[in-house]
Amino acid sequence: MKEKFLRFMQGRYGADTLSKVLLGAGLIVVLIYCYFRIFSRNVSKRYAENQAFLAKTYKIRMFFQRQKSIWKQRKVYHIYKCPGCKQKIRIPRGKGKIEIRCPKCGTTFIKKS
């Protein structure tokens, strides 16, 4: 692993004193802002900031939540996409070759469960 890192860093400038100071200063600024928010008495403003953050990150959070759900179900179910409408369909494992009918568009297709 060390050799891979050395090869990766070959021909690059690397970390010097200025970059270390900038990194430290950035971390300190982030920590100060974090503690400012934690100890703030202006609850309504912090709540509004948090709601705005949650609204902006909703799609990203839902993507990872769906992936986590699919990962948990992988031992019990197969998840296929309908060839017609791309709807995801969950099929129990261990049923052999079955004909699947899409509940959204009605397309039928054969898959192994």
Contacts in CASP RR format, 6 or more apart in sequence:
PFRMAT RR
TARGET T0000
AUTHOR 0000-0000-0000
METHOD contacts of the structure
MODEL  1
MKEKFLRFMQGRYGADTLSKVLLGAGLIVVLIYCYFRIFSRNVSKRYAEN
QAFLAKTYKIRMFFQRQKSIWKQRKVYHIYKCPGCKQKIRIPRGKGKIEI
RCPKCGTTFIKKS
37 46 0 8 1.000
37 49 0 8 1.000
40 46 0 8 1.000
54 61 0 8 1.000
70 79 0 8 1.000
73 79 0 8 1.000
73 90 0 8 1.000
75 93 0 8 1.000
76 92 0 8 1.000
76 93 0 8 1.000
77 90 0 8 1.000
77 91 0 8 1.000
77 92 0 8 1.000
77 93 0 8 1.000
78 90 0 8 1.000
78 91 0 8 1.000
78 92 0 8 1.000
78 93 0 8 1.000
78 111 0 8 1.000
78 113 0 8 1.000
79 88 0 8 1.000
79 89 0 8 1.000
79 90 0 8 1.000
79 91 0 8 1.000
80 88 0 8 1.000
80 89 0 8 1.000
80 91 0 8 1.000
80 100 0 8 1.000
80 111 0 8 1.000
81 87 0 8 1.000
81 88 0 8 1.000
81 89 0 8 1.000
82 88 0 8 1.000
82 89 0 8 1.000
82 102 0 8 1.000
82 104 0 8 1.000
82 105 0 8 1.000
82 107 0 8 1.000
82 109 0 8 1.000
83 107 0 8 1.000
83 109 0 8 1.000
84 102 0 8 1.000
84 105 0 8 1.000
84 107 0 8 1.000
85 102 0 8 1.000
85 104 0 8 1.000
85 105 0 8 1.000
85 107 0 8 1.000
87 102 0 8 1.000
87 103 0 8 1.000
87 104 0 8 1.000
87 105 0 8 1.000
89 100 0 8 1.000
89 102 0 8 1.000
89 103 0 8 1.000
91 98 0 8 1.000
91 100 0 8 1.000
91 111 0 8 1.000
91 113 0 8 1.000
92 113 0 8 1.000
93 113 0 8 1.000
94 113 0 8 1.000
95 113 0 8 1.000
96 112 0 8 1.000
96 113 0 8 1.000
97 110 0 8 1.000
97 111 0 8 1.000
97 112 0 8 1.000
97 113 0 8 1.000
98 110 0 8 1.000
98 111 0 8 1.000
98 112 0 8 1.000
98 113 0 8 1.000
99 108 0 8 1.000
99 109 0 8 1.000
99 110 0 8 1.000
100 108 0 8 1.000
100 109 0 8 1.000
100 110 0 8 1.000
100 111 0 8 1.000
101 107 0 8 1.000
101 108 0 8 1.000
102 108 0 8 1.000
102 109 0 8 1.000
END
